[in-house]
Amino acid sequence: MADSDSSKGTPRVLVVLFVVAAASIAIDQVAKFLVVQNLELGEVVPVVGDLIQFHFVKNSGAAFSIGNAYTWIFSILAAAVTVFIIWFARRIRSYAWAWVFGLLLGGTIGNLIDRLFKEPGFGVGHVIDFITIPLLPAIFNLADVSITAAMVLFLILTIRGVGLDGTRSSRQPEPQPEPEPQPVGDESEKV
């Protein structure tokens, strides 16, 4: 296959990537809207007993509220990841990888929307988090779930050796050259 062909994703694969991303963004934003409309900040509501709860918080940082003073940096990083995925998408020829990058793109944009358009202002907005599982030390949202699902799928595809084109690499070791025989004894002893 020519180099120019291998660098372009098929239109169907790109459609899958962008549909997955759009669905992820829509589900995340609708859920956040419903939480803001129906819960008070800090309110905790059991969803599945104590296993899953809604706990409405506004997160100015990254995971575990790390970097609260650097919200604008997270906005810039999210925008850069978004641009990279859109640029990189043309190389993807596998539906599985389209799901990986679609989930990652959707999750990244879902949180970027909050950072750009939520209070306290453009680029420094607080992300709406609301899902808590007592076994985990974090409160997260559906965009975070999309990003995590993308990483899990990324690991599975990588471990299985699935390339961006959908082909699996063989895990057979390459043959090693035979070692050259070494002379036995001292060369000076030969006449």
C-alpha positions in Angstrom: 0.0 0.0 0.0 1.3 3.5 -0.8 2.5 5.7 1.9 -0.1 8.3 1.1 -2.9 5.7 1.4 -1.6 4.4 4.8 -1.7 7.9 6.4 -5.4 8.5 5.6 -8.2 7.0 7.7 -11.2 5.6 5.9 -14.3 7.9 6.0 -16.3 5.3 7.9 -13.7 5.0 10.6 -13.5 8.8 11.0 -17.3 8.9 11.2 -17.2 6.4 14.0 -14.6 8.4 15.8 -16.5 11.6 15.6 -19.9 10.0 16.4 -18.4 8.4 19.5 -16.9 11.8 20.5 -20.2 13.6 19.9 -22.2 11.1 21.8 -19.7 11.2 24.7 -19.8 15.0 24.8 -23.6 15.1 24.6 -24.1 12.5 27.4 -21.6 14.3 29.6 -23.0 17.8 29.1 -26.7 16.6 29.6 -25.7 14.8 32.8 -23.9 17.9 34.1 -26.8 20.1 33.2 -29.2 17.8 35.1 -26.9 17.7 38.2 -26.6 21.5 38.3 -30.4 21.9 37.9 -31.4 19.3 40.5 -28.7 19.2 43.2 -27.3 21.7 45.6 -23.5 22.2 45.6 -22.1 19.6 48.0 -25.3 17.5 48.1 -24.9 13.7 48.2 -27.6 11.4 46.8 -27.3 7.6 46.9 -27.9 6.1 43.5 -27.1 2.5 44.0 -27.1 2.3 47.8 -23.6 3.2 49.1 -22.0 1.7 46.0 -22.5 4.7 43.7 -23.5 8.2 44.8 -24.0 11.6 43.3 -22.0 14.2 45.1 -22.1 17.6 43.3 -18.8 19.5 43.4 -17.0 22.0 41.3 -13.4 21.1 40.5 -10.9 23.8 39.6 -8.0 21.4 39.3 -7.2 18.1 37.7 -7.7 14.6 39.1 -8.1 14.7 42.8 -8.3 18.5 42.6 -4.6 18.8 42.0 -3.4 22.1 40.6 -6.3 24.3 41.6 -4.2 27.4 40.9 -3.3 26.3 37.4 -6.8 25.8 35.8 -5.8 27.7 32.7 -2.9 25.3 32.1 -5.4 22.4 32.0 -7.5 24.4 29.5 -4.5 24.8 27.2 -3.5 21.1 27.6 -7.1 20.0 26.8 -7.2 22.3 23.7 -3.8 20.9 22.6 -5.0 17.3 23.0 -8.2 18.1 21.1 -6.2 19.6 18.2 -3.8 16.6 18.2 -6.6 14.0 18.1 -8.3 15.8 15.2 -5.0 16.0 13.3 -4.0 12.4 14.2 -7.4 10.9 13.3 -6.5 10.7 9.6 -4.1 7.9 10.4 -6.6 5.7 12.1 -8.0 2.8 10.0 -9.4 0.6 12.7 -12.8 0.8 14.3 -11.4 -0.2 17.7 -8.9 2.6 17.6 -11.6 5.0 16.4 -13.5 4.2 19.6 -10.3 4.9 21.7 -9.7 8.3 20.1 -13.5 9.1 20.0 -13.9 8.4 23.7 -10.7 10.4 24.5 -11.8 13.3 22.2 -15.3 13.4 23.7 -14.0 13.2 27.3 -11.4 15.9 26.7 -13.9 18.3 25.0 -16.5 17.6 27.7 -14.2 18.8 30.4 -12.8 21.6 28.2 -16.3 23.0 27.7 -16.6 23.4 31.5 -13.2 25.0 31.7 -14.1 27.5 29.0 -17.7 28.3 29.8 -18.4 27.7 33.5 -17.8 30.0 36.4 -15.6 31.7 37.4 -14.6 32.6 33.8 -13.3 31.7 30.4 -10.4 29.3 30.6 -10.5 29.0 34.3 -14.0 27.5 34.7 -14.6 24.7 37.3 -15.4 21.2 36.0 -18.7 19.8 37.3 -18.0 16.5 39.0 -20.7 14.4 40.6 -20.1 10.6 40.6 -18.5 9.0 43.6 -17.8 5.4 44.4 -16.7 5.1 48.1 -13.9 2.6 47.1 -12.3 5.3 45.0 -10.8 8.5 46.5 -12.2 10.8 43.7 -15.4 12.5 42.5 -15.6 12.4 38.7 -18.0 12.9 35.8 -18.9 11.1 32.6 -16.2 12.9 30.6 -13.7 11.3 33.0 -15.4 7.9 32.5 -14.9 8.4 28.7 -11.2 9.2 29.1 -10.7 6.2 31.5 -12.6 3.9 29.1 -10.3 5.1 26.2 -7.2 4.4 28.3 -8.4 0.9 29.2 -9.2 0.1 25.5 -5.8 1.6 24.5 -4.1 -0.8 26.9 -6.1 -3.8 25.6 -5.3 -3.0 22.0 -1.7 -2.3 22.7 -1.2 -5.5 24.6 -2.9 -7.5 21.9 -0.7 -5.8 19.3 -3.5 -4.2 17.3 -2.1 -1.4 15.1 -3.9 1.7 14.0 -4.8 0.0 10.8 -6.4 -2.9 12.7 -3.8 -5.5 11.9 -2.2 -7.5 14.7 1.6 -7.6 14.9 3.1 -11.0 15.3 4.7 -11.6 18.7 7.2 -14.1 17.4 10.8 -13.2 18.3 13.0 -12.4 15.3 15.6 -15.1 14.5 19.0 -14.4 16.0 22.1 -14.9 13.9 24.2 -18.0 14.7 27.3 -17.0 16.8 30.6 -17.4 15.1 32.7 -20.2 16.4 35.5 -19.1 18.7 38.9 -20.6 18.3 39.8 -23.1 21.0 43.2 -22.8 22.6 46.0 -20.3 22.0 46.7 -19.3 18.4 50.5 -19.3 19.1 50.5 -23.0 19.7 49.6 -23.7 16.0 52.5 -24.3 13.7 
